[in-house]
Amino acid sequence: MNPARKRPGRDRRQADDADADDADRSYLDGQLLIAMPVMEDERFARSVIYVCAHSSEGAMGIILNRPAGSVDFTDLLVQLDIIKRSDRIKLPETAEAMKVMKGGPVETGRGFVLHSSDFFIEDATLPIDEGICLTATLDILEAIAKGAGPKHAILALGYAGWAPGQLETEIQDNGWLHCPADPDLIFGRDIEDKYARALHKIGIDPGMLSNEAGHA
């Protein structure tokens, strides 16, 4: 996984620096997507998604509020031969508390760690925005198992992906609201409350939403 971060080119005769800045802000890197009631795809109903990359080439994000059922992080460490089963009791508290999420319907057999920027692997970690990074190699799982990983992290199995222009169309069709993210919403343990909290963040009462609601 290598999410594109390129920005679209602009005609120099038509754009000055301010216009270029406006164009950059039209992309949703580091933002939250909040599913609207009109969302017909059950895989994304009432979902809150952190956008890791968004450009003219498409978009990629991680669902933050859909637990991966009975999947346990320590069991995954054993399955991946990162630790021995007998070493489970020696894991640091951060590893024991690690949440495993259904990150989306694409590449569901692959793990993606969304984490704070106090951990970085050269050529493997993607800085996103406001101290949030994404790493998709086993190195970060090994570091977490040793107590040397990031302070905050979630492991997502799979991710959500959009073709060029697809996310923009879904937003225009009232499929998504969007707003700035914050670490508490991304890494908070109150998974079931994240949808309502994300809506309250932009001043919306979930009970007042309708299919005709506008955009954030």
N, C-alpha and C positions, 0 to 999 in steps of 0.2 A: 504494500500500500504506500503510495507516494502522492498524496493529495496535491493537486496543482495549486500554486499560489500566484500564478502570473496574473497581471492586470491587463485589461484590454488596451491596445494602442489607441492613441487619439491624434487627430490632425492638428499639427502645431499651429496652423493658421486659425483654428477654431477654439483653441483652448489655452488659457493661461494657467498659472500655478493654482489659483483658487479653483478653477474648473477641474483640474486634475485631482485636487483634494476631495472635491465633491464626488467625483467618480469613484474614488477609493472607498468613500463612506457608503456608497450604494451597495457594497458587498457586505455580507453578514458574518465574516470571520469573527469568532468570539462572542456571538450573540446567541440568545436562546430563541428557539422556535417553540410556540405553544399551539397545540392542535385546537382547531375550532370544532364546534359540534357538527358542522357540515362534513367533517372528515369521514369519508366512507370506508377507507382502508382500515380494517380492524387492527392491523399491525401498528398503526400510528394513532389510534383513538386515544384521546386524553394524554397524549405523550408530550414530554418536554425534552427537547433535543438541543444539545450544545453543538453549534456549527464550528467544525474544525477547519474547514477550508471552503471557500466560495469564490468562484471566478467565472469568467466567460466560458470556461471549459466544464463547468458543472459544480456540484457541491457535495460535501461529505460531512456527516455529523454522527454524534453518539447519543442514543436515547438514555436519559438519566433516571427515569422512574419506572423501569420495568425489570424487576429482579429475574435472574436466570433460574427460577424454580429452586430445585434442590441442589444445584451446583454449588459446591463448597470450595473456597479458595485453597484451603490447605490440601484438600483432596486433589485439586488440580496440580499443586506443586509436587505431590507424590507421583501422579500420572505422568508428569513431564520429566521425572527423574531429577528434579531440582533438589528435593530432600528425600530422605528415607522415611518410610512410614513411622519408624520408631523415633524419628526426630521431631514429630509434630508437636510434642509437648515442649520443645525447646524454642519454638517460634516466638518472635517478639510480638508484643501486643498489636502493633500496627498491621502485622500480617494476619493475625487471628481475626481482626476487625474488618479486614478487606472485603468490600462488597463486590459481587459478581453480577453484572447486568446483561440483559439482552440488548446489545448496542444497536441492533438493526438487522434487517433481513439479508444483507449482503455479506458474504464470507463469514458465515456464522461459526465456522470451525476455527477461526483465527481470533486471537486476543489482541485488544488494544487498550493500553493503559493511559487514562486521562489523569494528569497529575499536576501538582504544584511545581513551580520552576526551580525549586531548590535541588532538583536532580536533573542532570543533563548528560546525555551520551552523544559525543560528537558523531555526526553523520547518521544518527539514528533517531534523535529526538527532534520533533517539530515544535518550535515555539509558536503559540497561537496568539494570545492576547492577554494583557493584564495578569501576567504571572502564571498562565496556564499553558501546559505543554502536552504533547501526545507522543508516546513511544510504543512501538509494536514489535519489540524484540525480547527474547528470553532474558537478556541481561538485566532488565529492570525487575523482573520477577525474582531473579536470583538475589538482587540487591535488597528487595523487600524482605525476602526470607532471612537475610542476614542482619536485618535491622539497619541497613545502609541506604534504603530507598527514600523516596520523597515523603514529606510530612503528611501530605494529603494525596489520596489516589483512589480510583475505582478501576476495576477491570471490566471491560465490555467484550462480550463475544459477538462479533459481527459489527456492522455499522450501517447507517442509512446513507444512501447515495442518490443523487439526482443528475440526470443528463443536462447538457447545456440548455439553459433557459427554462428547465422544468420547474425548479423551485420558484422562480419569479412568477411563472404562470399560476402555480398553486397558491401563492400569496395573493395575487390579483383576484383569484377565484374565491377568496375568503377561506382558504384551507388552513392558513397559519396566521397567527399574530407573532410579532417578534419584539424583543426587548434586550437591553444589556444583561449580561450574566454577572453573577457574583459567586465567589468560592463557596459560600454557605449553601446556595442552591445546587451547585455542582456536586459538592462532596458531602452534603448533609445526610444524616442517617434516616431522616424522616421521609423515606421514599414515597410513601402513600400520600403525603401532604404536598409534594413538590408541585403538582399541577395547580392546586389552589393557590399556593404561595407565589408561583410564577405569575398568575393572573393578578393577584393582589399587588404584586410589585409594580404593575402598570395601572393600578387603580381600577381593576375590573372585578366585580362580584361574579363568580362563576354562575350563579343562578340567573344573572341578567343577560347572559350571552344568548345571541340568536344567530341564525344563519345569515342575517343581513348585517352583522356587526362590521364595523370598519376596521382599519389596520392601525397597529401601534406605530 
